[in-house]
């Protein structure tokens, strides 16, 4: 487990990190469209999970801090995998939540109107690992 993963303190921060890092490391850029999509998806899920506005802001800040602390693409990817594994083991994060997360990733992938082969790889890999 990467040391940066320790900065993820809530499931919402974890989800937000997954969305943010997916938008960035899979195609090597983080466009404004992708960042906006990440923020909207993060807020939507945070609200659905019962987080307050303040808790969602704290989750966003934690996710951004962890994202920004990753010095290499490899570290960003490893934290992504760590957090996916942790989130997948959370109580209440069942098949429906996994499907919602995949929908979020696909929306982010399409936000800049380009589908990079690495984005497709990760979406398909997650589906395979989670048997979806």
Secondary structure, DSSP 8 states (H G I E B T S, - for coil): --GGGGG--SHHHHHHHHHHHHHHHTTS---HHHHHHHHHHHHHHHHHTT--HHHHHHHHHHHHHHHHH--SHHHHHHHHHHHHHHHHTSTT--HHHHHHHHHHHHHHHHHTT---HHHHHHHHHHHHHTT-
